[in-house]
Each structure stands twice: as structure tokens, then as C-alpha cells.
Amino acid sequence: MGLNYFKSRKRLDFSPHPFDVGNILGLKRGYGNNHFLLKIYGLDKTKFECYYTYHLNYFLSSGQDAEKDFLSHVWYIVQKRIEHFERKDPFSSEHPRHLSNIGKLTEFQQYLGTRDKWNVRPNDVLVKEKTER
């Protein structure tokens, strides 16, 4: 069985924790990343730390690796989703929503940068950050 990074909503739970991922039917195997990202779009950036910490604590409590591995995974899926939206047709009717999602994911990535003690982010991001100081 693969790593389970995010705390999922239990099936038919009518009062789940607001940060649990999934829907009323639970979480279909393989869709955890999608549901994790979906929650970010609706979060205010003041909630990013609570959201990240909630899922990090779940990950660590289930005896899976360390925060470095969790951060690396989250950074990767956020980056890939930003790239996905950037490849979308800029003339489609969905373009404003894609731009909004890119903006929210970029804000979340900036938050992730504050958690990165191990330099798991790509070198180009780290170099750019150092040259801006």
C-alpha cells in the first residue's frame, strides 16, 4: 500500500473536520491529491498553516516518514497543478477560474517556502529567493 498523505473524510460522515479531504462518499483511492488541492482553492491564506499542519500531523501520526517527505510531496503536487493550469487554453471560458486557482496555489507555495528547512524546493526557486534578498 502506498503512503497516505492526507486525512480523509469518513464515508457518510455528516459533520467532518473542515480540513478532511474527500466527499460524503469518502475518498476514492488515488484521488487524495486532487481533493487536497481542491480545498486550497477555497481557503483564505490565513488558514494555510492550520491546513498544512493538520495533514502533516496526520501523516506523522501514522508512522510515515518525516516532515521533509511530506513537504516534498505537497510542493510537487502543487507545482504540477500550477503547470497544468498554465497549459490550459487562455481563450477558454474557464480561464478566469484557472487564473484564480494559479494565484491561490502560488500563495500556498509561498507559504510552503516558509516551512522548507531542507531546501526540497527546486534549485531555480532557491536561487531566485537568495538573489532577491
Secondary structure, 3 states (H helix, E strand, C coil): CCCCCCCECCCCCCCCCCCCECECCECCCCCHHHHHHHHHHCCCHHHHHHHHHHHHHHHHHCCCCCHHHHHHHHHHHHHHHHHHHHCCCCCCCCHHHHHHHHHHHHHHHHHHHHHCCCCCCCHHHHHHHHHHC
